[in-house]
Protein backbone atom coordinates (compact mmCIF):
# COMPACT_ATOMS: atom_id res chain seq x y z
CA UNK A 1 0.00 0.00 0.00
CA UNK A 2 1.28 3.46 -0.89
CA UNK A 3 1.57 5.95 1.96
CA UNK A 4 -0.85 8.86 2.02
CA UNK A 5 0.73 12.15 0.95
CA UNK A 6 0.41 15.41 2.86
CA UNK A 7 0.35 18.69 0.95
CA UNK A 8 1.12 22.13 2.32
CA UNK A 9 0.84 25.23 0.13
CA UNK A 10 1.51 28.92 0.55
CA UNK A 11 0.66 31.78 -1.82
CA UNK A 12 2.81 34.89 -1.54
CA UNK A 13 1.23 38.31 -2.28
CA UNK A 14 2.88 38.54 -5.73
CA UNK A 15 1.45 35.25 -7.14
CA UNK A 16 4.48 33.18 -6.14
CA UNK A 17 3.33 29.78 -4.83
CA UNK A 18 5.28 27.36 -2.66
CA UNK A 19 4.24 23.74 -2.19
CA UNK A 20 5.56 21.03 0.10
CA UNK A 21 4.63 17.38 -0.32
CA UNK A 22 5.65 14.58 2.04
CA UNK A 23 4.53 11.05 2.87
CA UNK A 24 2.26 10.97 5.90
CA UNK A 25 4.35 8.33 7.58
CA UNK A 26 6.50 9.00 10.61
CA UNK A 27 10.07 8.24 9.52
CA UNK A 28 12.12 5.69 11.42
CA UNK A 29 14.64 7.23 13.84
CA UNK A 30 17.72 8.46 11.98
CA UNK A 31 15.96 8.46 8.61
CA UNK A 32 16.22 11.77 6.75
CA UNK A 33 13.04 13.67 5.99
CA UNK A 34 13.02 14.64 2.34
CA UNK A 35 9.92 16.60 1.37
CA UNK A 36 9.37 17.68 -2.21
CA UNK A 37 9.46 21.48 -2.20
CA UNK A 38 8.20 23.13 -5.37
CA UNK A 39 8.07 26.78 -6.33
CA UNK A 40 5.70 28.13 -8.95
CA UNK A 41 7.39 31.36 -9.91
CA UNK A 42 10.81 32.66 -8.96
CA UNK A 43 11.55 33.37 -5.29
CA UNK A 44 13.49 36.54 -4.51
CA UNK A 45 15.55 37.51 -1.44
CA UNK A 46 12.59 39.46 -0.04
CA UNK A 47 10.60 36.19 0.17
CA UNK A 48 12.94 34.56 2.71
CA UNK A 49 11.21 35.90 5.83
CA UNK A 50 7.78 34.70 4.76
CA UNK A 51 9.21 31.39 3.48
CA UNK A 52 10.99 30.83 6.81
CA UNK A 53 7.82 31.48 8.84
CA UNK A 54 5.80 29.15 6.63
CA UNK A 55 8.32 26.27 6.65
CA UNK A 56 8.59 26.53 10.46
CA UNK A 57 4.78 26.24 10.63
CA UNK A 58 4.70 23.23 8.26
CA UNK A 59 7.34 21.26 10.17
CA UNK A 60 5.77 22.10 13.53
CA UNK A 61 2.51 20.63 12.18
CA UNK A 62 4.36 17.47 11.04
CA UNK A 63 6.00 17.00 14.46
CA UNK A 64 2.62 17.35 16.17
CA UNK A 65 0.84 15.08 13.68
CA UNK A 66 3.49 12.36 14.02
CA UNK A 67 4.06 12.95 17.77
CA UNK A 68 7.75 12.87 17.04
CA UNK A 69 10.76 15.19 17.13
CA UNK A 70 12.16 16.39 13.81
CA UNK A 71 15.58 17.90 13.08
CA UNK A 72 15.53 20.00 9.91
CA UNK A 73 17.90 22.46 8.23
CA UNK A 74 16.31 25.32 6.30
CA UNK A 75 17.60 28.18 4.23
CA UNK A 76 16.73 31.42 6.01
CA UNK A 77 18.44 33.95 3.73
CA UNK A 78 20.49 34.11 0.54
CA UNK A 79 23.53 32.62 2.35
CA UNK A 80 22.01 31.91 5.78
CA UNK A 81 20.67 28.65 7.17
CA UNK A 82 19.26 27.31 10.43
CA UNK A 83 19.18 23.92 12.05
CA UNK A 84 15.89 23.58 13.96
CA UNK A 85 14.37 21.00 16.29
CA UNK A 86 10.61 20.57 16.12
CA UNK A 87 8.84 18.88 19.04
CA UNK A 88 5.12 18.09 19.13
CA UNK A 89 3.04 21.08 20.22
CA UNK A 90 6.06 23.33 20.85
CA UNK A 91 7.67 26.26 19.11
CA UNK A 92 10.62 25.26 16.91
CA UNK A 93 13.96 25.48 18.73
CA UNK A 94 17.01 26.95 17.00
CA UNK A 95 20.02 24.65 17.38
CA UNK A 96 22.43 26.36 15.03
CA UNK A 97 22.44 29.37 12.70
CA UNK A 98 25.16 29.45 10.08
CA UNK A 99 26.28 31.15 6.89
CA UNK A 100 27.59 29.42 3.80
CA UNK A 101 29.55 30.99 0.99
CA UNK A 102 27.21 29.61 -1.65
CA UNK A 103 23.96 27.77 -1.05
CA UNK A 104 23.44 24.54 -3.04
CA UNK A 105 20.91 24.78 -5.83
Secondary structure as GFF3:
##gff-version 3
##sequence-region A 1 105
A	DSSP	beta_strand	5	11	.	.	.	ID=ss1
A	DSSP	beta_strand	17	23	.	.	.	ID=ss2
A	DSSP	beta_strand	36	40	.	.	.	ID=ss3
A	DSSP	three_ten_helix	45	47	.	.	.	ID=ss4
A	DSSP	alpha_helix	48	66	.	.	.	ID=ss5
A	DSSP	beta_strand	70	75	.	.	.	ID=ss6
A	DSSP	beta_strand	80	86	.	.	.	ID=ss7
A	DSSP	beta_strand	93	99	.	.	.	ID=ss8
###
